[in-house]
């Protein structure tokens, strides 16, 4: 059965609004409007903050943003610098080792493509993932955005795109390093190049694991929003 994402506007069509008596005061917390009937303002503030985290999943949003800033972007930056260094080494061998020129040409071409890919990753995840999620991570009364399941689909698809392509690069570099480590004949890189390849593979795996964690958090958030939106249809 395919998933159907119902918007809040759709859910509102099935609701009726009725107040038994007027509240003494109203408080705005993010996208929540709390009507105060009794109690004090301090109690309303605590309730508002907790409901905001409950309804708008600020905890998981914060975890995704922090994972990107503290793990994802640093790992991708380190991997980018390593790819540039290895590409320059390959170009030097390409000029000096004419018998291995074909091998180094393929490797440096792949590293050049890989460095461009990592740059695009940083730009896209900075704007379309981290930047987009930051608009939902709000507590102030000026907040007027609330995420819906449908708004997460492009973010998850973008994450899948980079994860799949990173896996392709990872497999290529692993196969290249294994060839260097196990074959005693034919065109090979030097042991110096093989050491760099091994370090590149380890750093790629670290970045790949980070993106997988982010994807897992996004899927968790999507499941939570699906449940909340389904409940809204009956409330």
C-alpha positions in Angstrom: 0.0 0.0 0.0 1.4 3.4 -0.9 1.8 6.1 1.6 -0.5 9.1 1.4 0.6 12.4 3.0 -2.2 14.5 4.3 -1.5 18.2 4.8 -2.8 20.2 7.7 -5.1 22.2 5.5 -6.7 18.9 4.4 -7.1 17.8 8.0 -8.8 21.1 9.0 -11.7 20.4 6.7 -12.8 17.6 9.0 -12.6 19.7 12.2 -15.1 22.0 13.9 -13.9 24.6 16.4 -15.9 25.2 19.6 -15.0 27.0 22.8 -17.0 26.5 26.0 -15.7 29.7 27.6 -13.1 32.3 26.7 -9.6 32.1 27.9 -8.1 34.8 30.1 -4.9 35.0 28.0 -3.2 33.6 25.0 0.5 32.6 24.5 2.3 31.9 21.3 5.2 29.4 21.4 6.6 28.7 17.9 3.7 27.5 15.9 1.6 26.7 18.9 -1.1 29.0 20.3 -1.9 28.1 23.9 -5.1 29.5 25.5 -4.7 30.2 29.2 -7.7 29.4 31.4 -6.0 29.1 34.8 -2.5 28.8 36.3 0.3 31.2 35.9 2.5 32.4 33.0 5.6 30.4 34.1 3.6 27.2 33.9 2.4 28.1 30.4 6.0 28.7 29.3 7.1 25.3 30.4 4.1 23.6 28.8 4.7 25.6 25.6 8.4 24.6 25.3 7.6 20.9 25.9 4.8 20.9 23.5 6.9 22.6 20.8 9.5 19.9 21.1 6.9 17.2 21.1 4.9 18.4 18.1 7.6 19.8 16.0 10.4 17.3 16.7 13.0 19.9 17.6 15.1 17.3 19.3 15.6 15.2 16.2 16.1 18.3 14.1 18.8 19.6 16.5 20.4 16.1 16.3 20.5 16.2 12.5 21.9 19.7 12.4 24.6 19.0 15.0 25.6 15.7 13.3 26.1 17.6 10.0 28.0 20.5 11.6 30.1 18.5 14.0 30.7 15.3 12.0 29.5 15.5 8.4 31.0 18.7 7.2 34.4 18.2 9.0 34.7 14.6 7.6 33.7 15.8 4.1 36.2 18.7 4.3 39.0 16.3 5.4 38.1 13.9 2.6 38.1 16.8 0.0 41.6 17.9 1.0 42.8 14.3 0.9 41.4 13.8 -2.6 43.1 17.0 -3.8 46.4 15.9 -2.4 46.2 12.4 -3.9 45.1 13.9 -7.2 48.2 16.1 -7.3 50.4 13.2 -6.5 48.8 11.2 -9.3 49.4 14.1 -11.7 53.1 14.2 -10.8 53.4 10.5 -11.4 51.5 11.0 -14.7 54.2 13.4 -15.9 57.2 11.4 -14.7 56.1 7.8 -15.1 55.3 7.4 -18.8 54.8 3.6 -18.6 52.1 4.0 -15.9 50.5 7.1 -17.5 47.2 5.2 -18.4 46.8 4.0 -14.8 47.4 7.4 -13.3 45.2 9.1 -15.8 42.2 7.0 -14.8 42.9 7.5 -11.1 43.4 11.2 -11.3 40.3 11.6 -13.4 38.3 9.8 -10.8 39.8 11.9 -8.0 39.0 15.1 -9.9 35.4 13.9 -10.2 35.4 12.9 -6.5 36.6 16.3 -5.3 33.9 18.1 -7.4 31.3 15.7 -5.9 32.4 16.5 -2.3 32.2 20.2 -3.0 28.7 19.8 -4.3 27.8 17.7 -1.2 28.9 20.5 1.1 27.0 23.2 -0.8 23.8 21.1 -1.2 23.7 19.8 2.4 24.5 23.3 3.7 21.6 24.9 1.8 19.0 22.2 1.2 19.4 20.1 4.3 21.0 22.1 7.2 19.6 25.4 6.0 16.1 24.0 5.4 16.0 22.2 8.8 17.1 25.3 10.6 13.9 27.1 9.5 11.9 24.5 11.4 14.1 24.6 14.5 12.5 27.6 16.1 11.0 28.5 19.5 10.2 32.2 19.1 6.7 33.6 18.6 7.7 34.8 15.1 7.8 31.2 13.8 5.3 30.5 11.1 6.7 27.3 9.5 5.8 23.8 10.4 7.3 20.8 8.6 5.1 18.2 6.9 6.0 14.7 5.7 5.9 15.9 2.1 8.6 18.6 2.8 11.0 15.9 4.0 10.8 13.8 0.8 13.3 16.0 -1.3 15.7 16.0 1.7 15.6 12.2 2.0 16.0 11.8 -1.8 19.0 14.2 -1.8 20.6 12.2 1.0 20.0 8.9 -0.9 21.6 10.5 -4.0 24.8 11.4 -2.2 24.9 8.2 -0.2 24.6 6.1 -3.4 27.3 8.0 -5.3 29.6 8.0 -2.3 29.3 4.3 -2.2 30.2 4.0 -5.8 33.4 6.1 -5.3 34.2 4.0 -2.2 33.9 0.8 -4.2 36.2 2.1 -6.9 38.9 3.2 -4.5 38.7 0.0 -2.6 39.1 -2.1 -5.8 42.0 0.1 -6.9 43.7 -0.4 -3.5 43.1 -4.1 -3.5 44.7 -4.4 -6.9 47.7 -2.6 -5.7 47.9 -4.8 -2.6 47.4 -8.2 -4.2 48.9 -8.0 -7.7 52.7 -8.4 -8.2 52.6 -7.8 -11.9 51.3 -5.2 -14.3 50.9 -1.5 -14.0 50.7 -0.4 -10.3 51.0 2.6 -8.2 53.9 2.9 -5.7 53.5 1.8 -2.1 53.4 5.6 -1.3 50.3 6.0 -3.5 48.8 2.8 -2.0 49.1 4.3 1.5 47.3 7.4 0.4 44.6 5.3 -1.1 44.1 3.4 2.1 43.8 6.6 4.1 41.3 8.0 1.5 39.2 4.8 1.8 39.0 5.1 5.6 38.0 8.7 5.4 35.4 7.9 2.8 34.0 5.2 5.0 33.8 7.7 7.9 31.9 10.2 5.8 29.6 7.5 4.4 28.7 6.3 8.0 27.9 9.9 8.9 25.5 10.3 6.0 23.9 7.0 6.8 23.3 8.2 10.4 21.7 11.4 9.0 19.4 9.4 6.7 18.4 7.2 9.7 17.4 10.3 11.7 15.5 11.7 8.7 13.5 8.5 8.4 12.8 8.5 12.1 11.5 12.1 11.9 9.4 11.2 8.8 7.8 8.3 10.7 7.0 10.6 13.7 5.4 13.2 11.4 3.4 10.6 9.6 2.0 9.4 12.9 1.2 12.9 14.0 -0.5 13.8 10.8 -2.6 10.7 10.9 -3.6 11.5 14.5 -4.6 15.1 13.4 -7.2 13.6 11.1 -9.1 12.2 14.1 -8.6 15.1 16.6 
